[in-house]
Amino acid sequence: MGYYITHMKEKIITITPKGINQKQWTNLLLEINLMKRAWRPYGVDIQVSAPGLKKILEWGTRAGGQLSELK
């Protein structure tokens, strides 16, 4: 007999970087976004919220030619 988990309790992680500069902050958010995308095919939906996240992801996930389109 197989059992299927239909609902799992939400798990929350809080990361508080101390002494991080702007470049490190940008890289941290971009790496967390890569992790989020990598886990999606396995059914894991990771929600991320952080100051400046939307703007960082807009600029940080563009290829070279796409950057000139944003200006």
CHARMM-style PDB file with segment names, atoms N, HN, CA, C and O in Angstrom:
ATOM      1  N   MET     1       0.840  -1.176   0.000  1.00  0.00      PROA
ATOM      2  CA  MET     1       0.000   0.000   0.000  1.00  0.00      PROA
ATOM      3  C   MET     1       0.884   1.237   0.000  1.00  0.00      PROA
ATOM      4  O   MET     1       1.869   1.314   0.734  1.00  0.00      PROA
ATOM      5  N   GLY     2       0.526   2.182  -0.815  1.00  0.00      PROA
ATOM      6  HN  GLY     2      -0.275   2.120  -1.411  1.00  0.00      PROA
ATOM      7  CA  GLY     2       1.278   3.426  -0.866  1.00  0.00      PROA
ATOM      8  C   GLY     2       0.497   4.558  -0.213  1.00  0.00      PROA
ATOM      9  O   GLY     2      -0.722   4.656  -0.354  1.00  0.00      PROA
ATOM     10  N   TYR     3       1.194   5.377   0.476  1.00  0.00      PROA
ATOM     11  HN  TYR     3       2.184   5.298   0.590  1.00  0.00      PROA
ATOM     12  CA  TYR     3       0.584   6.544   1.097  1.00  0.00      PROA
ATOM     13  C   TYR     3       1.100   7.783   0.399  1.00  0.00      PROA
ATOM     14  O   TYR     3       2.295   7.897   0.126  1.00  0.00      PROA
ATOM     15  N   TYR     4       0.223   8.689   0.114  1.00  0.00      PROA
ATOM     16  HN  TYR     4      -0.747   8.596   0.335  1.00  0.00      PROA
ATOM     17  CA  TYR     4       0.600   9.924  -0.535  1.00  0.00      PROA
ATOM     18  C   TYR     4       0.360  11.089   0.401  1.00  0.00      PROA
ATOM     19  O   TYR     4      -0.692  11.198   1.030  1.00  0.00      PROA
ATOM     20  N   ILE     5       1.347  11.949   0.479  1.00  0.00      PROA
ATOM     21  HN  ILE     5       2.201  11.859  -0.032  1.00  0.00      PROA
ATOM     22  CA  ILE     5       1.205  13.134   1.309  1.00  0.00      PROA
ATOM     23  C   ILE     5       0.476  14.180   0.476  1.00  0.00      PROA
ATOM     24  O   ILE     5       0.979  14.618  -0.559  1.00  0.00      PROA
ATOM     25  N   THR     6      -0.688  14.571   0.921  1.00  0.00      PROA
ATOM     26  HN  THR     6      -1.096  14.216   1.761  1.00  0.00      PROA
ATOM     27  CA  THR     6      -1.471  15.536   0.153  1.00  0.00      PROA
ATOM     28  C   THR     6      -1.265  16.956   0.651  1.00  0.00      PROA
ATOM     29  O   THR     6      -1.495  17.908  -0.094  1.00  0.00      PROA
ATOM     30  N   HSD     7      -0.845  17.115   1.872  1.00  0.00      PROA
ATOM     31  HN  HSD     7      -0.658  16.342   2.478  1.00  0.00      PROA
ATOM     32  CA  HSD     7      -0.621  18.453   2.407  1.00  0.00      PROA
ATOM     33  C   HSD     7       0.468  18.392   3.471  1.00  0.00      PROA
ATOM     34  O   HSD     7       0.391  17.629   4.434  1.00  0.00      PROA
ATOM     35  N   MET     8       1.475  19.218   3.263  1.00  0.00      PROA
ATOM     36  HN  MET     8       1.538  19.838   2.481  1.00  0.00      PROA
ATOM     37  CA  MET     8       2.550  19.281   4.254  1.00  0.00      PROA
ATOM     38  C   MET     8       2.532  20.655   4.898  1.00  0.00      PROA
ATOM     39  O   MET     8       2.173  21.647   4.265  1.00  0.00      PROA
ATOM     40  N   LYS     9       2.918  20.701   6.142  1.00  0.00      PROA
ATOM     41  HN  LYS     9       3.210  19.895   6.656  1.00  0.00      PROA
ATOM     42  CA  LYS     9       2.975  21.965   6.853  1.00  0.00      PROA
ATOM     43  C   LYS     9       4.056  22.849   6.237  1.00  0.00      PROA
ATOM     44  O   LYS     9       5.133  22.377   5.871  1.00  0.00      PROA
ATOM     45  N   GLU    10       3.753  24.119   6.132  1.00  0.00      PROA
ATOM     46  HN  GLU    10       2.879  24.503   6.429  1.00  0.00      PROA
ATOM     47  CA  GLU    10       4.706  25.094   5.622  1.00  0.00      PROA
ATOM     48  C   GLU    10       5.902  25.207   6.545  1.00  0.00      PROA
ATOM     49  O   GLU    10       5.757  25.220   7.768  1.00  0.00      PROA
ATOM     50  N   LYS    11       7.078  25.288   5.956  1.00  0.00      PROA
ATOM     51  HN  LYS    11       7.195  25.277   4.963  1.00  0.00      PROA
ATOM     52  CA  LYS    11       8.294  25.452   6.742  1.00  0.00      PROA
ATOM     53  C   LYS    11       8.889  26.813   6.415  1.00  0.00      PROA
ATOM     54  O   LYS    11       8.908  27.221   5.253  1.00  0.00      PROA
ATOM     55  N   ILE    12       9.370  27.511   7.421  1.00  0.00      PROA
ATOM     56  HN  ILE    12       9.355  27.180   8.364  1.00  0.00      PROA
ATOM     57  CA  ILE    12       9.871  28.872   7.234  1.00  0.00      PROA
ATOM     58  C   ILE    12      11.331  28.933   7.658  1.00  0.00      PROA
ATOM     59  O   ILE    12      11.712  28.428   8.714  1.00  0.00      PROA
ATOM     60  N   ILE    13      12.142  29.564   6.809  1.00  0.00      PROA
ATOM     61  HN  ILE    13      11.833  29.973   5.951  1.00  0.00      PROA
ATOM     62  CA  ILE    13      13.551  29.794   7.107  1.00  0.00      PROA
ATOM     63  C   ILE    13      13.773  31.297   7.122  1.00  0.00      PROA
ATOM     64  O   ILE    13      13.306  32.001   6.227  1.00  0.00      PROA
ATOM     65  N   THR    14      14.472  31.787   8.114  1.00  0.00      PROA
ATOM     66  HN  THR    14      14.852  31.215   8.841  1.00  0.00      PROA
ATOM     67  CA  THR    14      14.831  33.197   8.188  1.00  0.00      PROA
ATOM     68  C   THR    14      16.344  33.301   8.117  1.00  0.00      PROA
ATOM     69  O   THR    14      17.054  32.702   8.924  1.00  0.00      PROA
ATOM     70  N   ILE    15      16.832  34.065   7.148  1.00  0.00      PROA
ATOM     71  HN  ILE    15      16.255  34.551   6.492  1.00  0.00      PROA
ATOM     72  CA  ILE    15      18.267  34.278   6.999  1.00  0.00      PROA
ATOM     73  C   ILE    15      18.536  35.749   7.281  1.00  0.00      PROA
ATOM     74  O   ILE    15      17.935  36.622   6.657  1.00  0.00      PROA
ATOM     75  N   THR    16      19.434  36.024   8.215  1.00  0.00      PROA
ATOM     76  HN  THR    16      19.922  35.315   8.722  1.00  0.00      PROA
ATOM     77  CA  THR    16      19.772  37.400   8.568  1.00  0.00      PROA
ATOM     78  C   THR    16      21.267  37.616   8.367  1.00  0.00      PROA
ATOM     79  O   THR    16      22.059  37.345   9.270  1.00  0.00      PROA
ATOM     80  N   PRO    17      21.662  38.103   7.190  1.00  0.00      PROA
ATOM     81  CA  PRO    17      23.084  38.340   6.963  1.00  0.00      PROA
ATOM     82  C   PRO    17      23.555  39.596   7.701  1.00  0.00      PROA
ATOM     83  O   PRO    17      22.925  40.649   7.606  1.00  0.00      PROA
ATOM     84  N   LYS    18      24.642  39.482   8.419  1.00  0.00      PROA
ATOM     85  HN  LYS    18      25.154  38.626   8.496  1.00  0.00      PROA
ATOM     86  CA  LYS    18      25.199  40.627   9.145  1.00  0.00      PROA
ATOM     87  C   LYS    18      26.536  40.985   8.509  1.00  0.00      PROA
ATOM     88  O   LYS    18      27.324  40.098   8.181  1.00  0.00      PROA
ATOM     89  N   GLY    19      26.794  42.260   8.335  1.00  0.00      PROA
ATOM     90  HN  GLY    19      26.154  42.981   8.601  1.00  0.00      PROA
ATOM     91  CA  GLY    19      28.047  42.719   7.765  1.00  0.00      PROA
ATOM     92  C   GLY    19      28.172  42.463   6.277  1.00  0.00      PROA
ATOM     93  O   GLY    19      29.286  42.346   5.766  1.00  0.00      PROA
ATOM     94  N   ILE    20      27.047  42.373   5.565  1.00  0.00      PROA
ATOM     95  HN  ILE    20      26.142  42.469   5.981  1.00  0.00      PROA
ATOM     96  CA  ILE    20      27.057  42.085   4.140  1.00  0.00      PROA
ATOM     97  C   ILE    20      27.050  43.405   3.362  1.00  0.00      PROA
ATOM     98  O   ILE    20      26.319  44.330   3.715  1.00  0.00      PROA
ATOM     99  N   ASN    21      27.863  43.492   2.307  1.00  0.00      PROA
ATOM    100  HN  ASN    21      28.458  42.741   2.020  1.00  0.00      PROA
ATOM    101  CA  ASN    21      27.830  44.710   1.501  1.00  0.00      PROA
ATOM    102  C   ASN    21      26.830  44.542   0.349  1.00  0.00      PROA
ATOM    103  O   ASN    21      26.276  43.458   0.166  1.00  0.00      PROA
ATOM    104  N   GLN    22      26.600  45.597  -0.418  1.00  0.00      PROA
ATOM    105  HN  GLN    22      27.051  46.477  -0.269  1.00  0.00      PROA
ATOM    106  CA  GLN    22      25.572  45.584  -1.454  1.00  0.00      PROA
ATOM    107  C   GLN    22      25.839  44.525  -2.516  1.00  0.00      PROA
ATOM    108  O   GLN    22      24.911  43.842  -2.950  1.00  0.00      PROA
ATOM    109  N   LYS    23      27.082  44.379  -2.938  1.00  0.00      PROA
ATOM    110  HN  LYS    23      27.836  44.934  -2.586  1.00  0.00      PROA
ATOM    111  CA  LYS    23      27.433  43.382  -3.962  1.00  0.00      PROA
ATOM    112  C   LYS    23      27.166  41.971  -3.447  1.00  0.00      PROA
ATOM    113  O   LYS    23      26.629  41.132  -4.171  1.00  0.00      PROA
ATOM    114  N   GLN    24      27.541  41.713  -2.202  1.00  0.00      PROA
ATOM    115  HN  GLN    24      27.978  42.394  -1.614  1.00  0.00      PROA
ATOM    116  CA  GLN    24      27.294  40.393  -1.611  1.00  0.00      PROA
ATOM    117  C   GLN    24      25.797  40.141  -1.470  1.00  0.00      PROA
ATOM    118  O   GLN    24      25.329  39.026  -1.701  1.00  0.00      PROA
ATOM    119  N   TRP    25      25.041  41.178  -1.090  1.00  0.00      PROA
ATOM    120  HN  TRP    25      25.421  42.084  -0.903  1.00  0.00      PROA
ATOM    121  CA  TRP    25      23.589  41.055  -0.942  1.00  0.00      PROA
ATOM    122  C   TRP    25      22.953  40.685  -2.284  1.00  0.00      PROA
ATOM    123  O   TRP    25      22.100  39.801  -2.359  1.00  0.00      PROA
ATOM    124  N   THR    26      23.384  41.378  -3.339  1.00  0.00      PROA
ATOM    125  HN  THR    26      24.077  42.096  -3.278  1.00  0.00      PROA
ATOM    126  CA  THR    26      22.860  41.091  -4.678  1.00  0.00      PROA
ATOM    127  C   THR    26      23.168  39.647  -5.069  1.00  0.00      PROA
ATOM    128  O   THR    26      22.288  38.934  -5.550  1.00  0.00      PROA
ATOM    129  N   ASN    27      24.400  39.218  -4.866  1.00  0.00      PROA
ATOM    130  HN  ASN    27      25.115  39.797  -4.476  1.00  0.00      PROA
ATOM    131  CA  ASN    27      24.787  37.849  -5.219  1.00  0.00      PROA
ATOM    132  C   ASN    27      24.038  36.813  -4.401  1.00  0.00      PROA
ATOM    133  O   ASN    27      23.658  35.765  -4.923  1.00  0.00      PROA
ATOM    134  N   LEU    28      23.823  37.098  -3.120  1.00  0.00      PROA
ATOM    135  HN  LEU    28      24.132  37.949  -2.696  1.00  0.00      PROA
ATOM    136  CA  LEU    28      23.073  36.176  -2.261  1.00  0.00      PROA
ATOM    137  C   LEU    28      21.654  35.989  -2.792  1.00  0.00      PROA
ATOM    138  O   LEU    28      21.168  34.863  -2.891  1.00  0.00      PROA
ATOM    139  N   LEU    29      20.991  37.093  -3.132  1.00  0.00      PROA
ATOM    140  HN  LEU    29      21.386  38.008  -3.052  1.00  0.00      PROA
ATOM    141  CA  LEU    29      19.618  36.994  -3.637  1.00  0.00      PROA
ATOM    142  C   LEU    29      19.566  36.269  -4.973  1.00  0.00      PROA
ATOM    143  O   LEU    29      18.648  35.484  -5.211  1.00  0.00      PROA
ATOM    144  N   LEU    30      20.532  36.516  -5.845  1.00  0.00      PROA
ATOM    145  HN  LEU    30      21.278  37.154  -5.652  1.00  0.00      PROA
ATOM    146  CA  LEU    30      20.564  35.824  -7.135  1.00  0.00      PROA
ATOM    147  C   LEU    30      20.794  34.319  -6.951  1.00  0.00      PROA
ATOM    148  O   LEU    30      20.202  33.509  -7.665  1.00  0.00      PROA
ATOM    149  N   GLU    31      21.640  33.950  -6.009  1.00  0.00      PROA
ATOM    150  HN  GLU    31      22.121  34.607  -5.429  1.00  0.00      PROA
ATOM    151  CA  GLU    31      21.888  32.529  -5.751  1.00  0.00      PROA
ATOM    152  C   GLU    31      20.666  31.852  -5.132  1.00  0.00      PROA
ATOM    153  O   GLU    31      20.362  30.705  -5.460  1.00  0.00      PROA
ATOM    154  N   ILE    32      19.973  32.544  -4.249  1.00  0.00      PROA
ATOM    155  HN  ILE    32      20.220  33.475  -3.982  1.00  0.00      PROA
ATOM    156  CA  ILE    32      18.737  31.984  -3.674  1.00  0.00      PROA
ATOM    157  C   ILE    32      17.702  31.793  -4.766  1.00  0.00      PROA
ATOM    158  O   ILE    32      16.965  30.807  -4.753  1.00  0.00      PROA
ATOM    159  N   ASN    33      17.636  32.725  -5.716  1.00  0.00      PROA
ATOM    160  HN  ASN    33      18.234  33.526  -5.726  1.00  0.00      PROA
ATOM    161  CA  ASN    33      16.713  32.594  -6.833  1.00  0.00      PROA
ATOM    162  C   ASN    33      17.067  31.388  -7.705  1.00  0.00      PROA
ATOM    163  O   ASN    33      16.174  30.682  -8.173  1.00  0.00      PROA
ATOM    164  N   LEU    34      18.356  31.146  -7.926  1.00  0.00      PROA
ATOM    165  HN  LEU    34      19.081  31.719  -7.545  1.00  0.00      PROA
ATOM    166  CA  LEU    34      18.781  29.955  -8.684  1.00  0.00      PROA
ATOM    167  C   LEU    34      18.353  28.682  -7.968  1.00  0.00      PROA
ATOM    168  O   LEU    34      17.890  27.732  -8.599  1.00  0.00      PROA
ATOM    169  N   MET    35      18.511  28.667  -6.648  1.00  0.00      PROA
ATOM    170  HN  MET    35      18.888  29.439  -6.136  1.00  0.00      PROA
ATOM    171  CA  MET    35      18.099  27.512  -5.858  1.00  0.00      PROA
ATOM    172  C   MET    35      16.585  27.308  -5.967  1.00  0.00      PROA
ATOM    173  O   MET    35      16.109  26.180  -6.095  1.00  0.00      PROA
ATOM    174  N   LYS    36      15.848  28.397  -5.916  1.00  0.00      PROA
ATOM    175  HN  LYS    36      16.235  29.313  -5.812  1.00  0.00      PROA
ATOM    176  CA  LYS    36      14.384  28.340  -6.040  1.00  0.00      PROA
ATOM    177  C   LYS    36      13.990  27.692  -7.363  1.00  0.00      PROA
ATOM    178  O   LYS    36      13.116  26.826  -7.400  1.00  0.00      PROA
ATOM    179  N   ARG    37      14.638  28.116  -8.450  1.00  0.00      PROA
ATOM    180  HN  ARG    37      15.348  28.819  -8.420  1.00  0.00      PROA
ATOM    181  CA  ARG    37      14.339  27.556  -9.771  1.00  0.00      PROA
ATOM    182  C   ARG    37      14.742  26.087  -9.875  1.00  0.00      PROA
ATOM    183  O   ARG    37      14.048  25.297 -10.515  1.00  0.00      PROA
ATOM    184  N   ALA    38      15.860  25.718  -9.247  1.00  0.00      PROA
ATOM    185  HN  ALA    38      16.424  26.359  -8.727  1.00  0.00      PROA
ATOM    186  CA  ALA    38      16.335  24.345  -9.311  1.00  0.00      PROA
ATOM    187  C   ALA    38      15.401  23.373  -8.582  1.00  0.00      PROA
ATOM    188  O   ALA    38      15.261  22.224  -9.002  1.00  0.00      PROA
ATOM    189  N   TRP    39      14.770  23.815  -7.511  1.00  0.00      PROA
ATOM    190  HN  TRP    39      14.884  24.748  -7.170  1.00  0.00      PROA
ATOM    191  CA  TRP    39      13.886  22.949  -6.732  1.00  0.00      PROA
ATOM    192  C   TRP    39      12.482  22.840  -7.304  1.00  0.00      PROA
ATOM    193  O   TRP    39      11.749  21.909  -6.969  1.00  0.00      PROA
ATOM    194  N   ARG    40      12.094  23.786  -8.168  1.00  0.00      PROA
ATOM    195  HN  ARG    40      12.689  24.543  -8.440  1.00  0.00      PROA
ATOM    196  CA  ARG    40      10.735  23.806  -8.711  1.00  0.00      PROA
ATOM    197  C   ARG    40      10.334  22.491  -9.388  1.00  0.00      PROA
ATOM    198  O   ARG    40       9.209  22.038  -9.174  1.00  0.00      PROA
ATOM    199  N   PRO    41      11.201  21.849 -10.200  1.00  0.00      PROA
ATOM    200  CA  PRO    41      10.791  20.586 -10.845  1.00  0.00      PROA
ATOM    201  C   PRO    41      10.471  19.460  -9.865  1.00  0.00      PROA
ATOM    202  O   PRO    41       9.815  18.487 -10.236  1.00  0.00      PROA
ATOM    203  N   TYR    42      10.923  19.581  -8.632  1.00  0.00      PROA
ATOM    204  HN  TYR    42      11.457  20.372  -8.330  1.00  0.00      PROA
ATOM    205  CA  TYR    42      10.667  18.550  -7.627  1.00  0.00      PROA
ATOM    206  C   TYR    42       9.415  18.840  -6.804  1.00  0.00      PROA
ATOM    207  O   TYR    42       9.152  18.168  -5.806  1.00  0.00      PROA
ATOM    208  N   GLY    43       8.650  19.837  -7.222  1.00  0.00      PROA
ATOM    209  HN  GLY    43       8.863  20.383  -8.032  1.00  0.00      PROA
ATOM    210  CA  GLY    43       7.401  20.151  -6.547  1.00  0.00      PROA
ATOM    211  C   GLY    43       7.531  21.074  -5.361  1.00  0.00      PROA
ATOM    212  O   GLY    43       6.580  21.242  -4.597  1.00  0.00      PROA
ATOM    213  N   VAL    44       8.703  21.681  -5.193  1.00  0.00      PROA
ATOM    214  HN  VAL    44       9.475  21.545  -5.814  1.00  0.00      PROA
ATOM    215  CA  VAL    44       8.926  22.587  -4.070  1.00  0.00      PROA
ATOM    216  C   VAL    44       8.740  24.015  -4.553  1.00  0.00      PROA
ATOM    217  O   VAL    44       9.434  24.462  -5.467  1.00  0.00      PROA
ATOM    218  N   ASP    45       7.817  24.722  -3.950  1.00  0.00      PROA
ATOM    219  HN  ASP    45       7.253  24.358  -3.208  1.00  0.00      PROA
ATOM    220  CA  ASP    45       7.558  26.117  -4.296  1.00  0.00      PROA
ATOM    221  C   ASP    45       8.145  26.993  -3.199  1.00  0.00      PROA
ATOM    222  O   ASP    45       7.582  27.103  -2.110  1.00  0.00      PROA
ATOM    223  N   ILE    46       9.279  27.613  -3.496  1.00  0.00      PROA
ATOM    224  HN  ILE    46       9.736  27.524  -4.381  1.00  0.00      PROA
ATOM    225  CA  ILE    46       9.968  28.444  -2.514  1.00  0.00      PROA
ATOM    226  C   ILE    46       9.556  29.898  -2.725  1.00  0.00      PROA
ATOM    227  O   ILE    46       9.688  30.433  -3.826  1.00  0.00      PROA
ATOM    228  N   GLN    47       9.065  30.524  -1.680  1.00  0.00      PROA
ATOM    229  HN  GLN    47       8.958  30.089  -0.786  1.00  0.00      PROA
ATOM    230  CA  GLN    47       8.692  31.936  -1.718  1.00  0.00      PROA
ATOM    231  C   GLN    47       9.814  32.743  -1.074  1.00  0.00      PROA
ATOM    232  O   GLN    47      10.243  32.445   0.040  1.00  0.00      PROA
ATOM    233  N   VAL    48      10.283  33.760  -1.778  1.00  0.00      PROA
ATOM    234  HN  VAL    48       9.935  34.002  -2.684  1.00  0.00      PROA
ATOM    235  CA  VAL    48      11.376  34.588  -1.284  1.00  0.00      PROA
ATOM    236  C   VAL    48      10.899  36.033  -1.226  1.00  0.00      PROA
ATOM    237  O   VAL    48      10.279  36.524  -2.169  1.00  0.00      PROA
ATOM    238  N   SER    49      11.185  36.706  -0.129  1.00  0.00      PROA
ATOM    239  HN  SER    49      11.689  36.307   0.637  1.00  0.00      PROA
ATOM    240  CA  SER    49      10.905  38.139  -0.035  1.00  0.00      PROA
ATOM    241  C   SER    49      12.108  38.800   0.627  1.00  0.00      PROA
ATOM    242  O   SER    49      12.644  38.313   1.622  1.00  0.00      PROA
ATOM    243  N   ALA    50      12.513  39.924   0.042  1.00  0.00      PROA
ATOM    244  HN  ALA    50      12.078  40.320  -0.766  1.00  0.00      PROA
ATOM    245  CA  ALA    50      13.673  40.658   0.564  1.00  0.00      PROA
ATOM    246  C   ALA    50      13.626  42.074   0.014  1.00  0.00      PROA
ATOM    247  O   ALA    50      13.046  42.308  -1.046  1.00  0.00      PROA
ATOM    248  N   PRO    51      14.229  43.020   0.720  1.00  0.00      PROA
ATOM    249  CA  PRO    51      14.278  44.393   0.211  1.00  0.00      PROA
ATOM    250  C   PRO    51      15.046  44.451  -1.106  1.00  0.00      PROA
ATOM    251  O   PRO    51      16.176  43.971  -1.196  1.00  0.00      PROA
ATOM    252  N   GLY    52      14.427  45.040  -2.123  1.00  0.00      PROA
ATOM    253  HN  GLY    52      13.509  45.430  -2.050  1.00  0.00      PROA
ATOM    254  CA  GLY    52      15.078  45.215  -3.420  1.00  0.00      PROA
ATOM    255  C   GLY    52      15.106  43.969  -4.286  1.00  0.00      PROA
ATOM    256  O   GLY    52      15.762  43.968  -5.328  1.00  0.00      PROA
ATOM    257  N   LEU    53      14.419  42.914  -3.890  1.00  0.00      PROA
ATOM    258  HN  LEU    53      13.887  42.914  -3.044  1.00  0.00      PROA
ATOM    259  CA  LEU    53      14.474  41.640  -4.614  1.00  0.00      PROA
ATOM    260  C   LEU    53      14.019  41.771  -6.063  1.00  0.00      PROA
ATOM    261  O   LEU    53      14.692  41.278  -6.968  1.00  0.00      PROA
ATOM    262  N   LYS    54      12.904  42.419  -6.290  1.00  0.00      PROA
ATOM    263  HN  LYS    54      12.357  42.820  -5.555  1.00  0.00      PROA
ATOM    264  CA  LYS    54      12.356  42.512  -7.644  1.00  0.00      PROA
ATOM    265  C   LYS    54      13.341  43.197  -8.594  1.00  0.00      PROA
ATOM    266  O   LYS    54      13.583  42.710  -9.698  1.00  0.00      PROA
ATOM    267  N   LYS    55      13.896  44.306  -8.172  1.00  0.00      PROA
ATOM    268  HN  LYS    55      13.700  44.702  -7.276  1.00  0.00      PROA
ATOM    269  CA  LYS    55      14.828  45.048  -9.014  1.00  0.00      PROA
ATOM    270  C   LYS    55      16.110  44.253  -9.260  1.00  0.00      PROA
ATOM    271  O   LYS    55      16.623  44.225 -10.379  1.00  0.00      PROA
ATOM    272  N   ILE    56      16.622  43.614  -8.219  1.00  0.00      PROA
ATOM    273  HN  ILE    56      16.206  43.637  -7.309  1.00  0.00      PROA
ATOM    274  CA  ILE    56      17.842  42.812  -8.356  1.00  0.00      PROA
ATOM    275  C   ILE    56      17.622  41.666  -9.327  1.00  0.00      PROA
ATOM    276  O   ILE    56      18.485  41.387 -10.160  1.00  0.00      PROA
ATOM    277  N   LEU    57      16.472  40.992  -9.234  1.00  0.00      PROA
ATOM    278  HN  LEU    57      15.771  41.218  -8.558  1.00  0.00      PROA
ATOM    279  CA  LEU    57      16.200  39.875 -10.131  1.00  0.00      PROA
ATOM    280  C   LEU    57      15.974  40.346 -11.562  1.00  0.00      PROA
ATOM    281  O   LEU    57      16.341  39.646 -12.506  1.00  0.00      PROA
ATOM    282  N   GLU    58      15.376  41.522 -11.737  1.00  0.00      PROA
ATOM    283  HN  GLU    58      15.079  42.091 -10.970  1.00  0.00      PROA
ATOM    284  CA  GLU    58      15.184  42.055 -13.086  1.00  0.00      PROA
ATOM    285  C   GLU    58      16.525  42.285 -13.770  1.00  0.00      PROA
ATOM    286  O   GLU    58      16.693  41.932 -14.937  1.00  0.00      PROA
ATOM    287  N   TRP    59      17.471  42.867 -13.063  1.00  0.00      PROA
ATOM    288  HN  TRP    59      17.334  43.153 -12.115  1.00  0.00      PROA
ATOM    289  CA  TRP    59      18.780  43.152 -13.639  1.00  0.00      PROA
ATOM    290  C   TRP    59      19.686  41.940 -13.638  1.00  0.00      PROA
ATOM    291  O   TRP    59      20.429  41.727 -14.596  1.00  0.00      PROA
ATOM    292  N   GLY    60      19.643  41.154 -12.602  1.00  0.00      PROA
ATOM    293  HN  GLY    60      19.039  41.326 -11.824  1.00  0.00      PROA
ATOM    294  CA  GLY    60      20.593  40.061 -12.444  1.00  0.00      PROA
ATOM    295  C   GLY    60      20.319  38.827 -13.265  1.00  0.00      PROA
ATOM    296  O   GLY    60      21.207  37.988 -13.415  1.00  0.00      PROA
ATOM    297  N   THR    61      19.117  38.682 -13.806  1.00  0.00      PROA
ATOM    298  HN  THR    61      18.396  39.363 -13.684  1.00  0.00      PROA
ATOM    299  CA  THR    61      18.793  37.485 -14.584  1.00  0.00      PROA
ATOM    300  C   THR    61      18.719  37.783 -16.072  1.00  0.00      PROA
ATOM    301  O   THR    61      18.232  36.953 -16.839  1.00  0.00      PROA
ATOM    302  N   ARG    62      19.185  38.934 -16.492  1.00  0.00      PROA
ATOM    303  HN  ARG    62      19.581  39.609 -15.868  1.00  0.00      PROA
ATOM    304  CA  ARG    62      19.181  39.303 -17.911  1.00  0.00      PROA
ATOM    305  C   ARG    62      20.486  38.903 -18.578  1.00  0.00      PROA
ATOM    306  O   ARG    62      21.547  38.898 -17.953  1.00  0.00      PROA
ATOM    307  N   ALA    63      20.390  38.571 -19.851  1.00  0.00      PROA
ATOM    308  HN  ALA    63      19.528  38.576 -20.359  1.00  0.00      PROA
ATOM    309  CA  ALA    63      21.593  38.320 -20.657  1.00  0.00      PROA
ATOM    310  C   ALA    63      22.101  39.679 -21.147  1.00  0.00      PROA
ATOM    311  O   ALA    63      21.362  40.662 -21.094  1.00  0.00      PROA
ATOM    312  N   GLY    64      23.327  39.751 -21.615  1.00  0.00      PROA
ATOM    313  HN  GLY    64      23.928  38.953 -21.659  1.00  0.00      PROA
ATOM    314  CA  GLY    64      23.952  41.011 -22.006  1.00  0.00      PROA
ATOM    315  C   GLY    64      23.136  41.866 -22.946  1.00  0.00      PROA
ATOM    316  O   GLY    64      23.027  43.069 -22.713  1.00  0.00      PROA
ATOM    317  N   GLY    65      22.556  41.312 -23.993  1.00  0.00      PROA
ATOM    318  HN  GLY    65      22.645  40.334 -24.182  1.00  0.00      PROA
ATOM    319  CA  GLY    65      21.777  42.068 -24.963  1.00  0.00      PROA
ATOM    320  C   GLY    65      20.484  42.617 -24.391  1.00  0.00      PROA
ATOM    321  O   GLY    65      19.981  43.634 -24.868  1.00  0.00      PROA
ATOM    322  N   GLN    66      19.947  41.972 -23.393  1.00  0.00      PROA
ATOM    323  HN  GLN    66      20.356  41.146 -23.005  1.00  0.00      PROA
ATOM    324  CA  GLN    66      18.675  42.393 -22.805  1.00  0.00      PROA
ATOM    325  C   GLN    66      18.839  43.585 -21.877  1.00  0.00      PROA
ATOM    326  O   GLN    66      17.854  44.267 -21.596  1.00  0.00      PROA
ATOM    327  N   LEU    67      20.031  43.862 -21.392  1.00  0.00      PROA
ATOM    328  HN  LEU    67      20.832  43.307 -21.620  1.00  0.00      PROA
ATOM    329  CA  LEU    67      20.237  44.960 -20.478  1.00  0.00      PROA
ATOM    330  C   LEU    67      19.968  46.311 -21.137  1.00  0.00      PROA
ATOM    331  O   LEU    67      19.446  47.222 -20.495  1.00  0.00      PROA
ATOM    332  N   SER    68      20.324  46.442 -22.417  1.00  0.00      PROA
ATOM    333  HN  SER    68      20.748  45.702 -22.938  1.00  0.00      PROA
ATOM    334  CA  SER    68      20.100  47.705 -23.096  1.00  0.00      PROA
ATOM    335  C   SER    68      18.611  47.973 -23.297  1.00  0.00      PROA
ATOM    336  O   SER    68      18.214  49.129 -23.446  1.00  0.00      PROA
ATOM    337  N   GLU    69      17.787  46.944 -23.305  1.00  0.00      PROA
ATOM    338  HN  GLU    69      18.109  46.005 -23.184  1.00  0.00      PROA
ATOM    339  CA  GLU    69      16.339  47.112 -23.455  1.00  0.00      PROA
ATOM    340  C   GLU    69      15.701  47.705 -22.203  1.00  0.00      PROA
ATOM    341  O   GLU    69      14.641  48.325 -22.289  1.00  0.00      PROA
ATOM    342  N   LEU    70      16.325  47.526 -21.049  1.00  0.00      PROA
ATOM    343  HN  LEU    70      17.186  47.022 -20.979  1.00  0.00      PROA
ATOM    344  CA  LEU    70      15.761  48.021 -19.797  1.00  0.00      PROA
ATOM    345  C   LEU    70      16.002  49.507 -19.588  1.00  0.00      PROA
ATOM    346  O   LEU    70      15.268  50.142 -18.831  1.00  0.00      PROA
ATOM    347  N   LYS    71      16.998  50.071 -20.231  1.00  0.00      PROA
ATOM    348  HN  LYS    71      17.594  49.555 -20.846  1.00  0.00      PROA
ATOM    349  CA  LYS    71      17.358  51.479 -19.997  1.00  0.00      PROA
ATOM    350  C   LYS    71      16.390  52.431 -20.604  1.00  0.00      PROA
ATOM    351  OT1 LYS    71      16.562  53.645 -20.489  1.00  0.00      PROA
TER     352      LYS     71
END
